[in-house]
């Protein structure tokens, strides 16, 4: 951290999140309607206990709407090969799911990336590093190469795919981009996350499969990481504020490694989330934060809403107000958990709230969790647009 601070003092401008972009598929799932159709489909197959679980789990998820690229999930469960309760022999194989991923992921990723470039005022040709993030699909040449062509990035752009890292990966990418830009004054990083979680809805109608099916959604998000605006010079005045990015912190709680698992199976990727995850966070996270920022109390929080229980646990653990967790709950309610994508939806929403609130710079904490059990912590300083000429150092 001291080395990065010395560089930024020498160069004059800290590293910042300059712009955001988001995208979701056209097909919107209403949670109540989806639960009713799923329960009806399970009952039709004689699985009444599972139908009862589905109604309860979907109702308690904290989600009201989500988006999917698999349109059959918006119709009768009995007519969708992706719906829980489908006979395993009839459910789509992994190859079919990956074909849909390759069809839809680049489109959403490009949309989010173009929106982030426009929001930041950065030209595509200025991007030096491209970080692509996904744990719900893979192919070669990969999303990174396809995006570089679609966006007409420079041929020498440095590409860094971050794959199969789970829900914390959006934060991992921001931390990594911050290190790259902090080491090179001319560097500009474009981060693009895309997740098509609903493609991996499992045919099993057991509680674990229904739990995952209840709150995961599809989407994409992007952000630009570069030097904070100086407040002078053509094109640098902004109507939106920026987040100054401090050195991040990543830590593994290896004793809890089995709490989140994401494996490749014959019918897509099979997710396991232990019901003990909120409890485990309470055991490990306070010490992680104390090691990262001793004695610091964030003014605001950007919590990845990996589920209602995780947001509840963080609120209770750190005695947060309803307002401090409201953006995370809002994103979960409107979009579900989109894995690595979700934290950027939260940060975009927080930026808008802080802009409307007014006032000077304020410091907050972004936090996300993933398999490992991994915790990503990142200290951010929101700087209003009219104060960017005097952006604070760390």
KAWO-V120348 format. One record per residue. PHI is phi as a letter, one per 20 degrees, with the letter a starting at -180 (none if undefined). Layout:
# KAWO-V120348
<<PHI> <PHI>>
This chain:
# KAWO-V120348
<<none> <f> <f> <f> <f> <f> <f> <f> <f> <f> <e> <n> <c> <f> <f> <b> <e> <e> <a> <c> <b> <c> <b> <c> <f> <f> <f> <d> <d> <e> <f> <f> <f> <f> <f> <f> <f> <f> <f> <f> <f> <f> <f> <f> <e> <n> <d> <f> <f> <f> <f> <f> <f> <g> <g> <f> <f> <f> <f> <e> <f> <n> <d> <d> <b> <b> <c> <b> <e> <e> <f> <f> <f> <e> <d> <g> <g> <f> <d> <d> <f> <e> <f> <g> <n> <f> <g> <g> <f> <e> <f> <f> <f> <g> <f> <f> <f> <f> <f> <f> <g> <f> <f> <e> <f> <f> <f> <f> <f> <f> <f> <f> <f> <f> <f> <f> <f> <f> <f> <e> <m> <e> <f> <g> <f> <e> <f> <d> <c> <d> <d> <d> <c> <a> <c> <d> <a> <b> <a> <c> <g> <e> <g> <f> <f> <f> <f> <g> <f> <f> <e> <l> <f> <g> <f> <e> <g> <e> <d> <c> <f> <d> <d> <m> <d> <n> <f> <e> <f> <f> <f> <g> <f> <f> <f> <f> <f> <f> <f> <f> <f> <f> <e> <b> <f> <e> <f> <c> <d> <d> <d> <c> <d> <b> <c> <d> <f> <f> <f> <d> <g> <e> <f> <f> <d> <f> <f> <f> <f> <f> <f> <f> <f> <e> <c> <e> <c> <d> <r> <b> <b> <b> <b> <d> <d> <b> <f> <f> <g> <e> <n> <c> <n> <f> <n> <e> <f> <c> <e> <e> <f> <c> <d> <f> <d> <e> <f> <e> <c> <c> <b> <d> <d> <f> <f> <d> <f> <e> <f> <c> <c> <b> <d> <e> <c> <f> <d> <n> <e> <d> <d> <c> <c> <f> <f> <e> <g> <g> <f> <f> <f> <f> <f> <d> <f> <g> <f> <f> <f> <f> <f> <f> <b> <g> <m> <e> <d> <f> <f> <b> <c> <d> <d> <f> <e> <f> <r> <g> <f> <f> <f> <g> <f> <f> <f> <f> <f> <d> <l> <e> <f> <g> <f> <f> <d> <f> <f> <f> <f> <f> <f> <f> <f> <e> <c> <m> <e> <d> <l> <g> <f> <f> <f> <f> <f> <f> <f> <f> <f> <f> <g> <f> <f> <f> <f> <f> <f> <m> <n> <e> <f> <b> <d> <b> <c> <d> <b> <b> <c> <b> <g> <q> <f> <e> <c> <d> <c> <b> <e> <c> <d> <e> <c> <g> <g> <f> <d> <f> <f> <d> <g> <f> <e> <f>>
